[in-house]
Amino acid sequence: MFQKSIVAAAVMTTISGAAFAADVTLYGTIDTGLVYTHEDVTGEEKQDNFAMSSGFNTASIFGLRGTEEIGGMSVSFVLENSFNSDDGTFADEDSRLFDKEAQVSISGRLGTLSLGRMGSLTGGDGTYDIFMLHADSMDGGYGDYVGTGFWLDRGIYDNMATYQSPEFGGFTAFAQYSFGTNADDANHSRSKDRYAALGATFTAGNLNAVLVVDSVLANRSIDENHYAKDRDDALGVSFGVNYDFGVVKPFLGLQYGKHENTIAGFDTDGSDYADLDGYAVHLGAVVLNSLGETQLSAFWSDGDGDVYTGGASNPVKTKTDVSVWGVAFFHNYELSSRTSLYLGMGYYDQETEPDGGEKLETKAFQGGLGLVHSF
């Protein structure tokens, strides 16, 4: 037993020494709370649910990051996983180990180049979250219905290359390209979804602004999930601005999208495919007070276009209008520099109206409270 203890101590000493030499940090957050959700969907029985939830405020994650300086340049990495703190399972439905981020970067006087899996410029996740950070007072929202569901559908993509320029005169430029958004980079380029984006941020004193133009380049293959070789690529234009007055920080976010598969809270089901044009508007504020930080959000989004159902072999096209609006409140109270309590609630109203069909409306209220601890 004594010999095993010596071996274990030697191993831990070696690991600690290697981590220190490579400047590696283990970090994470654990977010667990209680959430109440009320849903009223046209033609369905009203649903009420009260449950324990992980990640209502922020994703429960653990990660590793590290940096090494090499001759005037730095090489760094981020490996980040999300999990469910209420049951210990992976949050990613595919159970991949590093679902949030898995990237390596090299930085120098010409900027930073990152390669791997990471969030898009308008997706609201990770190192390169620039749009929602500057345009949305809730940075993408909380849970299912608290300030969520109105921005264009972007996310975390595989096989991504991101370039970030040095800051010059308040401006920083960004460029992104995914060679295959979902582990399919070996396929022919037109037989997979890809992502491309150009963006820039501007900072002058307390003013922050962002502009991003991005595109989901469509899979042109014909199978049960893809309807036509002449599918149009989705195109989004996103603008946001905020100004820090000290006590209050107002936000404005605007977005316009063409040929989008998801907009205004609308989501295709199964093999269905949509081609929608529309916009989103957000007004919000972050307010500092004696009890912590309060976030307020109001949003509206609208779109219309064609929705295809029935599968690729016999698609049925239906003209469809979609819209969503909502309001949300969130408050965070810090117990310490690493631990905080939160309370949030929001109302969400989404409508889908097919031409000649019955309007489908989803009305939802959600509220949650919980605890977040960072390490």
N, C-alpha and C positions, 0 to 999 in steps of 0.2 A: 504493500500500500504506500509505504514511504517512497519507494522508487517511482511509482506511478505519479505521485505528487511532484517529484523533482522533474520528471519528464514533462508533465503538464505545465509547470512553471516555466520550464525552458522554452516550450512551444509558444506560450503566451508572451514571453519576453521577446522572442524572435518576431512574432507577428506585430507586436507593439512597436518594435524598433523599425521594422520595414514600413509600417504605416506612417511613422514619424518621418522617416527619410523621404518618403514619397509625398508627404503632405496630404494624406487621405483622411477624410472626415466621414463619420457615420452620423446621419441625421434623420429626422422624421417628425411626424405629427400623428397624434391619436385623437380622433374626434368621435365621440359617442353621445347620442342624445335620444330624446323621446319626441316622436313626430306624430301629429294628428293630420289626417288627410280626408277631406270630403270631396267626392266627385259626383256630378250630376250630368250624365250623358244621355242625349236624346234616344228614346226607345229602350233604355236600360234602367234597371233598378238602381236607385241611389246607393252609393257606397260610402261607408265610414270606416276608417281604419286608424287604430292607435297602436304604435309599435316602437320598439327600439330600433334606432337607425345609426349606421356609420356614415360619416362624411356629409352630414347635412350642412355644416358650415364650410369645411374644407376637407379634401380627400385625406383619409387616413393612409399615410405613406411611410415607407422607410427607404433610405437611399445611401449611396456612397458617392462622394465627389472628391476629386483630387487634382493637384496641379504640380507640374515640374517645370522649372525654369531651365531653358537650354539656349545658351548663347544669344541673349537678347530677345528670344521668343519664349512663349509658354505653351505647354501642352497640357490640356485638362480633359477630364471626363466627368460625366454624370450618368449614374445608373439608378433609376428610381422605380419603385413598385408601389402600386396601390392595393390595399387590402380592406376587408370588412372587419372592423374592430368588434362588432357584435357577435361574430361567429368564427373569426380567424381565417376565413377563406380569401382567395384572391378576388379582387374586385373585377378584374378583366374576365369576360365570359370565355375567352379562349385559354385562360389560365397561364398566360405568358408571364415569365418572371419579372421582366422590366417593361411593363405596359405603359408607364407614364413617360419615361425618357430613357434612352440608351444611346448616348452620343459621345464622340470624342472631338475635341476642338484644338486648333492651333491658332495662336494669337501673336501678332506683331505690329509693327508701326503701320502696316497697310490694312489692318483690320483683323477680323476673326472669321475663320472658316470652320463650320461644324458639320459632322457627318454622322448619320444614324437615324434613330427613331426619335421624333420630337414633335412638339405642337406647332401648328401653322400660325402665321402672323395674326389671323383673325379668329383663331380657335379658342382662345382664353385659357390655354394651359402651357405651363413650362417656361423655359428660358426665354423664348421669343414671343411671349404674349405681349404684343405692343398695342393692338387695337382696343380690346376690352379694358386693358389697364388704364388707358387714357380716355375712353369714350363711355364707360359704364361704371356708375357709382358702386355697383355690386360685382364688378369684374366677372360677369357671366351668370351671376345669380346663385341661388341655393336650393338644394333639394330638387323637386320636380316642378314646383309652381311659384317659388318665391323669386321673382325677377328673372325668370328663365323663359326659353322657348320662343323668342321673337327674332333673334339674330339669324343670319344665314347659317346653314349647316356646314361648319368646318370642324376639324378635329386634330387628333394626333395621328401622324402618318409615318409609315415605314420608309426606309430608303431615301431619307431626306438630306439634301445639301443646303446649308444656310450660310449666307455671307452677311456680315455686319461690318459696316465701314467705321473708321474712326469718327469721332464727333468733330464737326467743323462749323463754326459760326452758329451753334445751336442745333444744327441738323445732323442726324444720323440716318444712313440709308441701309436698307435690308433687301435681300433677294433670296428666294427659296425655290427649290425644285425637288419634287419627289419622283423617283424613277419607277415607283409602283407603290400606291398608298397602303396596300395590304399584303405584304410578303410575296409579291408576284413580279419582282423586278426582272426575272429571267424570261418572262413572256415577251412576245412581240409588243412594241410600244402601243399599238392601237388595240391590243387585246387585254388592256388593263386600265384602271383608273390611275391618273397621275395628278399632281398638283403643282401649280406655279404661282409665284407672287412677287410683286415689287412693292416696297413700302418705305416710308420715311417718318421719323419723329422730329419734332421741333420743340425746343425749350428756350424760353426767354424769361428769366426771373421766375415768377409764380405761374406763368402760362405754359401749358403743355398741349401739343396738338399732334395728331397722327393722321396719315393718309395711306391706304393700302388698296392696290388693285390686284385681285387674285382670280384664279380660274381652276376649276376641277375639270381636267381634260378627260373626256368621256371614253369609256370602253366601247369600241366599235364592233366587237364580236357579237354574233347573234346566238344567244342561248336563252335559257329560261329566265335569266335576270337582265338581259340586254335586248332592247327591242329593235334597233335599227342601225345600219352601218352609217347613216347620215345624221346620227345624233349630234346635237349642238353641245359645245362645251359650255359649262356654267361660267358666268362672268360676274364678279362682284366688285363694287366700288364702296369703300368704307372710309368714313371721316369721323373724327372725334376730337373734342377739345374740352379742357377743364382749366379752372383758374383757382388757385389756393388763396383765399382771403384770410386764412388763419383759423378762424372759428368755423367757417363754412367753406366747402369746396364744391361748386356746382359743376355738373357734367352735361354735355350734349353729345349724342351719338347719332349718326345718320348712315344708312346703308341702302344700296340699290343693287338688285340682282336680276340677271337674265338667264333663262334656261336652267333654273334651279330645280333640283329634285325635291328639296324641302325648303319651305318658306312660310312665315306667319304661323308657326306651330303645326303646320300640316306635315304628315309623315306618310310615306308610301308603305304599303303592307305586303309582305311576301315578295313576289316577283313583280309587283306593280312598279310603274315608272311614271314620273311627272316631268313636265316642261313648263315651268312657271316663271313669270316675271313679277317683280314687286319690290317693296321697300320696307324699311323698319326705321322707327324714330324712338329715341330714348331721351328722357329728361330725368336727371337725378341729382342728388347732393349727398355729401358726407359732412356730418355736423359733429363737432367736438363739444363735449359738455362735461360736467363734473362727474357724471356716471359712466363716461367712456366715449365710444364712437357710435354714432347712429347713421345708418345708410337708408336713403329714401330713393324709390325708383317708380317711374311711370313709363309705360311703353305702349306702342301701337305698331302693328305690322299688317300689311295687306298684299295680296298677290292674286294673280289669275293666270290661267293657261290651260293646257291639256293634261289630262291624267289617263294613262293607258293601263287597262286591266285585261285579264284573260290569258296572259302568257304571250311569248314571242311568236308562237305559231299562228295565233288568231287574236291579235290585239284589238281591243275596243277602246276608242278614243272618246273622252267625255270632257267638254268644256267645264271648268270648275273655278269657282271663286273661293278664296280662303282669307281669313282675317283673324287677328288675335289682339287683345288688349289686356292690360293688367296693372296693378299697383302692388308695391311691396315695401315692407319695413324690416330692418334688421339692426340689432343692437349688440355690441360686443363690449364686455366689461372685463378689464384685465385684473386678475388676482395677483399676478406677478409678471415678470418679463417673459415667462414661458407658459403660463397657464391662464386661460380666460373662460368666462361664462358667456353664453350667447342666447339670444331670443330673437326669433324671426317669424314673420307671417306674410302671406301674400294671397291675392285674389287673381284668378286667371280665367279668361273667357275667350274660347276659340270656336270659330264657325267654319264649316266646310259646306259649300252649296253647289252641287253639280247641276249643270243645265238640264232642266226638266226633271230633276230628282228632288228628294227630300233633304232639307237642310239638316245637317248634323251639328249639334252644339255641345261643347264640353265646358261646363262651369265647375271650377274647382277652388277650394280654399285649403291652404296648408299652413300649419304653424308648428314650430319646433323649438325646443330648448335643450341645451346640452353643455358639454365641457370639452375644451380642446387643450391638449398638452403637447408642447414641442420639446424635442430633445436634440 
